Amino acid sequence: MARELSRRGLFSAGSAASLSLLLSGCGFGIGSSRTSTGATIWDISTGSEQQLLNQIAKRFNARDGGPSVTVQYFQNDPYKNRLRTSMISGTPPEVFYNWGGGQLKAFVDAGEAAAIPPSVGTDRYFPSVMDAVTFDGRIYSVPKSGTAPKVFFYNKDLFAEHGLSPPTTWSDLLEVVGVLSEAGVTPISLAGQNLWTNMMYLEYLVNRVGGREPFRGITAGEPDAWSHPAIRQAVAMIQELVASDAFPDGFAALDADTNRDTQLVYSGQAGMLLQGAWNYQRFVTDAPEFAEDRLGWFPFPRVEGAGGDPDAVAGNLTNFYGLTSASRNRGHAVAFLDEAVMNDYMVDRLIGMGLAPPVTGIEDRLAESDRSDWLLFVYRLVEGASYFDLSWDQALPPEAAQVLLTNMGRVFSRNITPEQFSQNMNQTLER
């Protein structure tokens, strides 16, 4: 599957250039003005997901009643800026692509996002995924893609060669790191230039050590919330991992956007990689034979004796579609969300693309897929999660998120102590 299924293309930073899709009679375009006869959808999907959305919109427009949606595509960063501007000016699309969490809540608080009406069935989605789009008991978006928890990938050949099994505890992980390092193999691949790759370790270790409460305190803006003992312990554990030579030499200069972290695993230079589920597509594209027979995966290990929940997951819940309050064609938009988004046609095609939709009751359909092992692993991991933390750089307000990423770089370079990390991050709560 193509690289559009990366964290950037699906969820976060800028992706490849948008393609002009001027399909006769279907109302597709890029960045054009709002339509007066139907609902406008703004999206940043590329490649296979963009093609699927075009098919879905075309099918919806062909139903009785005539064309009723227009899809417009943007690159990620221009999209974010244009969406903010359109919301402020009162000329937004009817349906807008979002990631949930802090960014969506900002629109909700400003009265710019509308709640999803009860006529749109939302109880078919995983509750852990819907948490990020539910505020004051009201739902403000619905899923429109697969779910993407962060998981460990590993090289089965290397593990077999050194008599290793997938670790289930933090102590097990440290033991695997020691064995591989002693054998001259990089234990864990890491492209640290991107910084959000570093953040994944903090998200999971705080969850495993202290449960959900530490980050809840942060998002609630509680004073000194970043000084929670679980956060300091997690930072110390990360720095111990760095000191054990778990990561590649020069990892801070490696770029995840060029797939360098993935390459180290399938080339046999590294044993493991903590990445989002979206990274599975990179293995399939760049090393299909490796992905078929020699790629394995496992959840982030639990921490023995800690008070956190070993079943919790972190990552990108999915992509969402929300409604704007200034919608001129609300009926068209609501009908699209209810009839076309995550219907049987869309779910089956997402599965065919190697994505696990966060929709209840589809295990049998996943089991029929050529990639059933992978899809069922992801699906059951999220379905059974006690909670699902949205990636912290998406859950936090943009300014605080950037401070977090900057300080994660300093944590991994061991230029600051756990106490200094907490002090630096606490300053974001005072702004």
Salt bridges, closest charged atoms under 4 A:
ASP43 OD2 - LYS144 NZ 3.18
GLU94 OE2 - ARG34 NH2 3.10
ASP109 OD2 - LYS105 NZ 2.97
ASP131 OD2 - ARG212 NH2 3.61
ASP157 OD2 - ARG294 NE 3.14
GLU161 OE2 - HIS162 NE2 3.90
GLU203 OE1 - LYS150 NZ 2.85
GLU213 OE2 - ARG216 NH1 3.18
ASP257 OD2 - ARG8 NH1 3.01
ASP286 OD1 - ARG3 NH2 3.13
GLU339 OE1 - ARG63 NE 3.46
ASP344 OD1 - ARG365 NH1 3.50
ASP348 OD1 - ARG365 NH2 2.85
GLU363 OE1 - ARG380 NH2 2.95
ASP393 OD2 - ARG7 NH2 2.66
GLU399 OE2 - ARG431 NH1 3.00
